[in-house]
Structures are given as C-alpha cells and as structure tokens.
Amino acid sequence: MTARLKKFFQFIGGVREFWIFLKIGLWLALISILLNLLPLDKLMKLLTPNPSKKCNISLQKLVDFISFWLERNFWFFKPSCLKRSLVLYRFYRLKGEPVIFFLGVRKEVYANEGSLDLS
C-alpha cells in the first residue's frame, strides 16, 4: 500500500499539480452530467475559460491526469473520447493554446469551411 501511495504522489508531482488533478476529476464529473442536460454549443461556451485564468502545467501532464481518471472506469469516470476531448479543450485553452474542436468529422472536410469561434 505504501509503495502505491508513493508512486501516486510521484505521479502527481506537487501541491499545484494536485489541485489541477482534482479540478480535472471535477470537470470530468460535471461534463458527464452536463452532456445530458445542455446542448453541445452551450456546454462548449461553459467550458471556454475566462481569458484571465491561466494554467501552468505541461500538456503531457494534463493528458496523463485525464487518462488516470478515465482509466478508473467507475461512476462518472467511464472512458469516453468525447469527455477526454472536452476536458482537454478546457485545459488547453487555459494554457493559452489555440484549440479547434472537431466533432465526428475528419479535419480535412471542414478545413476550408472555417471554424466555430467560441471566444
């Protein structure tokens, strides 16, 4: 048990990363609920962060944290590429990364059509 806890804390990395880890879990749970209550356009507006907020964590660490939660395969944390994509969208935008969210289509289909700007 102690070895597992030690490995977990090494995975997390520190207090700041632990809070982000918890926020990711919360957003995954919220998205699981809100996908049933809101149309996708309203959900995307909710997920688009305020430009004044910032998140300073590596992109790989974000992916690892989301994968950790979804690998639990329990309750709200059932693996789903939609949930993964929506949480990644939020946290990449918090990092200031330019993100375009494509749903169910190949990127080439709409490359010349423009994109939906939710800012």
Phi and psi restraints in degrees (value plus and minus 20) as a CYANA .aco file:
   2 THR   PHI     -83.8   -43.8
   2 THR   PSI     -58.9   -18.9
   3 ALA   PHI     -83.7   -43.7
   3 ALA   PSI     -58.6   -18.6
   4 ARG   PHI     -86.0   -46.0
   4 ARG   PSI     -62.1   -22.1
   5 LEU   PHI     -84.2   -44.2
   5 LEU   PSI     -62.6   -22.6
   6 LYS   PHI     -81.9   -41.9
   6 LYS   PSI     -62.5   -22.5
   7 LYS   PHI     -84.3   -44.3
   7 LYS   PSI     -60.2   -20.2
   8 PHE   PHI     -82.1   -42.1
   8 PHE   PSI     -66.7   -26.7
   9 PHE   PHI     -88.0   -48.0
   9 PHE   PSI     -50.3   -10.3
  10 GLN   PHI     -88.4   -48.4
  10 GLN   PSI     -57.4   -17.4
  11 PHE   PHI     -83.4   -43.4
  11 PHE   PSI     -64.2   -24.2
  12 ILE   PHI     -86.2   -46.2
  12 ILE   PSI     -71.6   -31.6
  13 GLY   PHI      81.7   121.7
  13 GLY   PSI     -55.1   -15.1
  14 GLY   PHI     155.2   195.2
  14 GLY   PSI     159.4   199.4
  15 VAL   PHI     -85.3   -45.3
  15 VAL   PSI     -65.1   -25.1
  16 ARG   PHI     -80.5   -40.5
  16 ARG   PSI     -63.5   -23.5
  17 GLU   PHI     -88.1   -48.1
  17 GLU   PSI     -52.8   -12.8
  18 PHE   PHI     -83.3   -43.3
  18 PHE   PSI     -61.5   -21.5
  19 TRP   PHI     -84.7   -44.7
  19 TRP   PSI     -59.6   -19.6
  20 ILE   PHI     -85.8   -45.8
  20 ILE   PSI     -60.8   -20.8
  21 PHE   PHI     -76.3   -36.3
  21 PHE   PSI     -66.2   -26.2
  22 LEU   PHI     -86.6   -46.6
  22 LEU   PSI     -59.7   -19.7
  23 LYS   PHI     -82.2   -42.2
  23 LYS   PSI     -59.6   -19.6
  24 ILE   PHI     -82.4   -42.4
  24 ILE   PSI     -64.4   -24.4
  25 GLY   PHI     -80.1   -40.1
  25 GLY   PSI     -61.1   -21.1
  26 LEU   PHI     -84.2   -44.2
  26 LEU   PSI     -65.5   -25.5
  27 TRP   PHI     -84.1   -44.1
  27 TRP   PSI     -57.5   -17.5
  28 LEU   PHI     -82.6   -42.6
  28 LEU   PSI     -61.5   -21.5
  29 ALA   PHI     -86.1   -46.1
  29 ALA   PSI     -65.2   -25.2
  30 LEU   PHI     -81.4   -41.4
  30 LEU   PSI     -63.4   -23.4
  31 ILE   PHI     -83.0   -43.0
  31 ILE   PSI     -58.4   -18.4
  32 SER   PHI     -78.8   -38.8
  32 SER   PSI     -58.7   -18.7
  33 ILE   PHI     -97.6   -57.6
  33 ILE   PSI     -68.0   -28.0
  34 LEU   PHI     -88.4   -48.4
  34 LEU   PSI     -44.6    -4.6
  35 LEU   PHI     -80.9   -40.9
  35 LEU   PSI     -46.5    -6.5
  36 ASN   PHI    -109.8   -69.8
  36 ASN   PSI     -33.6     6.4
  37 LEU   PHI    -129.5   -89.5
  37 LEU   PSI     -47.7    -7.7
  38 LEU   PHI    -140.1  -100.1
  38 LEU   PSI     128.5   168.5
  39 PRO   PHI     -86.8   -46.8
  39 PRO   PSI     135.3   175.3
  40 LEU   PHI     -80.4   -40.4
  40 LEU   PSI     -56.9   -16.9
  41 ASP   PHI     -83.4   -43.4
  41 ASP   PSI     -59.1   -19.1
  42 LYS   PHI     -91.2   -51.2
  42 LYS   PSI     -56.7   -16.7
  43 LEU   PHI     -83.6   -43.6
  43 LEU   PSI     -60.8   -20.8
  44 MET   PHI     -84.2   -44.2
  44 MET   PSI     -58.6   -18.6
  45 LYS   PHI     -85.8   -45.8
  45 LYS   PSI     -57.8   -17.8
  46 LEU   PHI     -86.2   -46.2
  46 LEU   PSI     -56.7   -16.7
  47 LEU   PHI     -97.5   -57.5
  47 LEU   PSI     -40.8    -0.8
  48 THR   PHI     -94.7   -54.7
  48 THR   PSI      96.1   136.1
  49 PRO   PHI     -96.1   -56.1
  49 PRO   PSI     140.8   180.8
  50 ASN   PHI     -84.2   -44.2
  50 ASN   PSI     112.6   152.6
  51 PRO   PHI     -79.7   -39.7
  51 PRO   PSI     -40.1    -0.1
  52 SER   PHI     -97.2   -57.2
  52 SER   PSI     -37.9     2.1
  53 LYS   PHI    -101.5   -61.5
  53 LYS   PSI     125.4   165.4
  54 LYS   PHI    -155.7  -115.7
  54 LYS   PSI     132.3   172.3
  55 CYS   PHI    -150.9  -110.9
  55 CYS   PSI      98.5   138.5
  56 ASN   PHI    -129.2   -89.2
  56 ASN   PSI      65.0   105.0
  57 ILE   PHI    -168.4  -128.4
  57 ILE   PSI     131.4   171.4
  58 SER   PHI     -87.7   -47.7
  58 SER   PSI     130.2   170.2
  59 LEU   PHI     -82.0   -42.0
  59 LEU   PSI     -58.5   -18.5
  60 GLN   PHI     -84.6   -44.6
  60 GLN   PSI     -57.5   -17.5
  61 LYS   PHI     -84.9   -44.9
  61 LYS   PSI     -59.0   -19.0
  62 LEU   PHI     -79.8   -39.8
  62 LEU   PSI     -67.2   -27.2
  63 VAL   PHI     -81.8   -41.8
  63 VAL   PSI     -62.3   -22.3
  64 ASP   PHI     -83.3   -43.3
  64 ASP   PSI     -63.0   -23.0
  65 PHE   PHI     -83.7   -43.7
  65 PHE   PSI     -65.1   -25.1
  66 ILE   PHI     -83.3   -43.3
  66 ILE   PSI     -62.6   -22.6
  67 SER   PHI     -81.9   -41.9
  67 SER   PSI     -60.1   -20.1
  68 PHE   PHI     -77.5   -37.5
  68 PHE   PSI     -70.2   -30.2
  69 TRP   PHI     -82.4   -42.4
  69 TRP   PSI     -65.8   -25.8
  70 LEU   PHI     -92.3   -52.3
  70 LEU   PSI     -44.1    -4.1
  71 GLU   PHI     -92.1   -52.1
  71 GLU   PSI     -33.3     6.7
  72 ARG   PHI     -84.9   -44.9
  72 ARG   PSI     -50.5   -10.5
  73 ASN   PHI      29.0    69.0
  73 ASN   PSI      29.3    69.3
  74 PHE   PHI    -162.3  -122.3
  74 PHE   PSI     115.4   155.4
  75 TRP   PHI      35.4    75.4
  75 TRP   PSI    -134.4   -94.4
  76 PHE   PHI     -98.6   -58.6
  76 PHE   PSI     -31.9     8.1
  77 PHE   PHI    -117.7   -77.7
  77 PHE   PSI      19.3    59.3
  78 LYS   PHI     -94.3   -54.3
  78 LYS   PSI     117.0   157.0
  79 PRO   PHI     -81.5   -41.5
  79 PRO   PSI     111.4   151.4
  80 SER   PHI    -176.0  -136.0
  80 SER   PSI     107.9   147.9
  81 CYS   PHI     -87.2   -47.2
  81 CYS   PSI     -48.3    -8.3
  82 LEU   PHI     -86.8   -46.8
  82 LEU   PSI     -67.9   -27.9
  83 LYS   PHI     -80.6   -40.6
  83 LYS   PSI     -65.2   -25.2
  84 ARG   PHI     -78.3   -38.3
  84 ARG   PSI     -65.3   -25.3
  85 SER   PHI     -86.2   -46.2
  85 SER   PSI     -60.1   -20.1
  86 LEU   PHI     -88.0   -48.0
  86 LEU   PSI     -61.0   -21.0
  87 VAL   PHI     -89.2   -49.2
  87 VAL   PSI     -60.9   -20.9
  88 LEU   PHI     -80.9   -40.9
  88 LEU   PSI     -60.7   -20.7
  89 TYR   PHI     -75.5   -35.5
  89 TYR   PSI     -70.3   -30.3
  90 ARG   PHI     -80.8   -40.8
  90 ARG   PSI     -70.6   -30.6
  91 PHE   PHI     -95.1   -55.1
  91 PHE   PSI     -50.1   -10.1
  92 TYR   PHI     -86.6   -46.6
  92 TYR   PSI     -59.9   -19.9
  93 ARG   PHI     -84.6   -44.6
  93 ARG   PSI     -56.9   -16.9
  94 LEU   PHI     -82.0   -42.0
  94 LEU   PSI     -52.1   -12.1
  95 LYS   PHI     -97.9   -57.9
  95 LYS   PSI     -28.5    11.5
  96 GLY   PHI      68.0   108.0
  96 GLY   PSI      -8.3    31.7
  97 GLU   PHI     -97.9   -57.9
  97 GLU   PSI     119.1   159.1
  98 PRO   PHI     -93.6   -53.6
  98 PRO   PSI     105.1   145.1
  99 VAL   PHI    -149.4  -109.4
  99 VAL   PSI     114.5   154.5
 100 ILE   PHI    -139.1   -99.1
 100 ILE   PSI     108.3   148.3
 101 PHE   PHI    -119.1   -79.1
 101 PHE   PSI      95.1   135.1
 102 PHE   PHI    -127.0   -87.0
 102 PHE   PSI     116.1   156.1
 103 LEU   PHI    -143.3  -103.3
 103 LEU   PSI      91.5   131.5
 104 GLY   PHI      50.4    90.4
 104 GLY   PSI      -2.7    37.3
 105 VAL   PHI    -156.7  -116.7
 105 VAL   PSI     135.6   175.6
 106 ARG   PHI     -93.2   -53.2
 106 ARG   PSI     123.3   163.3
 107 LYS   PHI     -78.8   -38.8
 107 LYS   PSI     -54.9   -14.9
 108 GLU   PHI     -83.3   -43.3
 108 GLU   PSI     -48.3    -8.3
 109 VAL   PHI     -82.7   -42.7
 109 VAL   PSI     -61.5   -21.5
 110 TYR   PHI    -129.0   -89.0
 110 TYR   PSI      -8.9    31.1
 111 ALA   PHI     -79.2   -39.2
 111 ALA   PSI     -54.6   -14.6
 112 ASN   PHI    -117.7   -77.7
 112 ASN   PSI     -24.6    15.4
 113 GLU   PHI    -107.3   -67.3
 113 GLU   PSI     -32.7     7.3
 114 GLY   PHI      77.3   117.3
 114 GLY   PSI    -198.4  -158.4
 115 SER   PHI    -157.1  -117.1
 115 SER   PSI     144.7   184.7
 116 LEU   PHI    -105.8   -65.8
 116 LEU   PSI     100.1   140.1
 117 ASP   PHI    -119.8   -79.8
 117 ASP   PSI      97.2   137.2
 118 LEU   PHI    -124.9   -84.9
 118 LEU   PSI      -7.4    32.6
